[in-house]
Amino acid sequence: MAIGIKITLNEGLYLRDPQETALGQRILKHSILLIDEIGFEPFNFKKLAVHMNSTEASVYRYFENKHMLLLYLVSWYWEWVSYLIDFNTMNIEDPERRLKIIVRTLAYASKENPAIEYVNESILHRLIISEGTKAYHTKSVDKENREGFFTNYKKLSEKIAEVIKELRPEFPYPHTLASNLFEMANNHIYFAQHLPSLTDVVVKGEDFDEVVTMLEHFAFSILHCSAVKAK
């Protein structure tokens, strides 16, 4: 999908928006590559500077610390998925069909967009699966929520929930199902790749079709059961 887009994020996530400069874009590109390579815990700005042949001080001009950098990357991904949902469901009126497209988009949002050279969506997706929850499973989550740092995730969840409500207005847990579909997509890809006894799906390379089938089974079984009970 060769498209050029500008991801808009909360200004509190950064000191200077890295998307606006060549150096900032290199910081994003190399941080994704390095975190994917070594993991978030051993990752730091000193190692990032070496990886991108720059200085630690240059990274600190864009981000206060590595937690804010991770939160920026995760927020970027949330907004990217939201954009893909809009793009993929454009002019689709049937809510059931839209929900199926959304489910597939959640699993397959990793296809690289060559127009955004500094973000490899495939590697970022892998990072989100393995490291993403560390951005908001923290002691500072309430404070950061008040500052609007998770707005992109909440908007993404709301977008999915609206389709669920359109499909089954009487369903009492649209936001719960929406956020669970997103988390299940990532968790079960991770489980299939690293802890296979925790899931029943098989992932081969970047073939996530079994994950899509599982998500559709849960989503539509729950929604159809809800419709039956409501009659």
CORFENUR-V205265 format. One record per residue. N is the residue number from 1. RES is the residue in one small letter. SS is DSSP state (H for helix, E for strand, - for the rest). PHI is phi in degrees with one decimal (* if undefined). Layout:
# CORFENUR-V205265
n/res/ss/phi
N/RES/SS/PHI
N/RES/SS/PHI
This chain:
# CORFENUR-V205265
n/res/ss/phi
1/m/-/*
2/a/-/-86.3
3/i/-/-133.7
4/g/-/-107.5
5/i/-/-135.2
6/k/-/-114.9
7/i/-/-83.1
8/t/-/-100.3
9/l/-/-127.5
10/n/-/-57.5
11/e/H/-65.3
12/g/H/-71.9
13/l/H/-77.1
14/y/-/-141.9
15/l/-/-86.7
16/r/-/-145.0
17/d/-/-65.8
18/p/H/-67.5
19/q/H/-69.7
20/e/H/-88.0
21/t/-/-132.8
22/a/H/-63.8
23/l/H/-64.5
24/g/H/-61.0
25/q/H/-64.7
26/r/H/-65.5
27/i/H/-61.8
28/l/H/-63.5
29/k/H/-58.9
30/h/H/-77.1
31/s/H/-66.7
32/i/H/-61.8
33/l/H/-64.2
34/l/H/-74.1
35/i/H/-62.9
36/d/H/-63.0
37/e/H/-76.3
38/i/H/-114.5
39/g/-/92.5
40/f/-/-76.2
41/e/-/-60.5
42/p/-/-79.1
43/f/-/-67.4
44/n/-/-151.5
45/f/H/-69.7
46/k/H/-65.2
47/k/H/-67.5
48/l/H/-63.3
49/a/H/-61.0
50/v/H/-64.6
51/h/H/-61.5
52/m/-/-103.2
53/n/-/56.1
54/s/-/-136.9
55/t/-/-119.9
56/e/H/-59.3
57/a/H/-61.1
58/s/H/-66.0
59/v/H/-69.3
60/y/H/-67.0
61/r/-/-73.9
62/y/-/-108.2
63/f/-/-135.3
64/e/-/-67.1
65/n/-/-160.8
66/k/H/-71.9
67/h/H/-63.7
68/m/H/-67.5
69/l/H/-64.8
70/l/H/-62.1
71/l/H/-63.2
72/y/H/-63.5
73/l/H/-64.3
74/v/H/-65.3
75/s/H/-64.3
76/w/H/-59.1
77/y/H/-66.3
78/w/H/-56.4
79/e/H/-69.7
80/w/H/-62.3
81/v/H/-62.7
82/s/H/-60.1
83/y/H/-62.6
84/l/H/-62.6
85/i/H/-61.7
86/d/H/-60.1
87/f/H/-65.2
88/n/H/-76.9
89/t/-/-103.5
90/m/-/-57.4
91/n/-/67.3
92/i/-/-96.9
93/e/-/-88.9
94/d/-/-69.8
95/p/H/-64.5
96/e/H/-66.3
97/r/H/-65.3
98/r/H/-62.9
99/l/H/-66.2
100/k/H/-63.6
101/i/H/-64.9
102/i/H/-61.3
103/v/H/-57.9
104/r/H/-65.5
105/t/H/-63.9
106/l/H/-60.2
107/a/H/-81.4
108/y/-/-114.3
109/a/-/-75.9
110/s/-/-91.4
111/k/-/-66.9
112/e/-/-67.6
113/n/-/-98.4
114/p/-/-65.8
115/a/-/-78.9
116/i/-/-109.2
117/e/-/-64.4
118/y/-/-87.1
119/v/-/-127.9
120/n/-/-89.3
121/e/H/-61.9
122/s/H/-64.5
123/i/H/-72.6
124/l/H/-61.3
125/h/H/-59.1
126/r/H/-62.1
127/l/H/-64.6
128/i/H/-61.1
129/i/H/-61.5
130/s/H/-89.6
131/e/H/-124.7
132/g/H/-57.8
133/t/H/-65.8
134/k/H/-67.4
135/a/H/-75.3
136/y/-/-130.5
137/h/-/-88.6
138/t/-/-135.6
139/k/-/-70.0
140/s/-/-95.5
141/v/H/-60.5
142/d/H/-67.2
143/k/H/-63.3
144/e/H/-68.2
145/n/H/-66.0
146/r/H/-62.6
147/e/-/-85.3
148/g/-/83.2
149/f/-/-71.7
150/f/-/-109.8
151/t/H/-58.1
152/n/H/-63.1
153/y/H/-69.6
154/k/H/-66.7
155/k/H/-67.0
156/l/H/-62.5
157/s/H/-62.3
158/e/H/-63.1
159/k/H/-61.0
160/i/H/-70.0
161/a/H/-61.8
162/e/H/-63.0
163/v/H/-68.7
164/i/H/-60.9
165/k/H/-66.6
166/e/H/-67.6
167/l/H/-72.4
168/r/-/-137.8
169/p/-/-57.4
170/e/-/-83.9
171/f/-/-66.6
172/p/-/-83.1
173/y/-/-130.6
174/p/H/-65.0
175/h/H/-72.2
176/t/H/-62.6
177/l/H/-65.8
178/a/H/-60.4
179/s/H/-68.2
180/n/H/-68.9
181/l/H/-62.4
182/f/H/-64.2
183/e/H/-67.1
184/m/H/-63.7
185/a/H/-56.3
186/n/H/-72.0
187/n/H/-62.4
188/h/H/-80.3
189/i/H/-65.4
190/y/H/-63.4
191/f/H/-60.1
192/a/H/-61.1
193/q/H/-84.5
194/h/H/-127.7
195/l/-/-131.6
196/p/H/-61.9
197/s/H/-72.6
198/l/H/-93.0
199/t/-/-144.1
200/d/-/-111.6
201/v/-/-101.3
202/v/-/-117.3
203/v/-/-116.0
204/k/E/-117.9
205/g/-/62.0
206/e/-/-107.9
207/d/E/-94.1
208/f/-/-106.5
209/d/H/-60.2
210/e/H/-67.3
211/v/H/-65.9
212/v/H/-60.0
213/t/H/-60.8
214/m/H/-62.6
215/l/H/-62.8
216/e/H/-63.0
217/h/H/-60.4
218/f/H/-64.3
219/a/H/-62.7
220/f/H/-79.5
221/s/H/-65.5
222/i/H/-64.2
223/l/H/-69.1
224/h/H/-71.2
225/c/H/-62.7
226/s/H/-61.4
227/a/H/-66.2
228/v/H/-65.6
229/k/H/-65.2
230/a/H/-76.8
231/k/-/-76.3
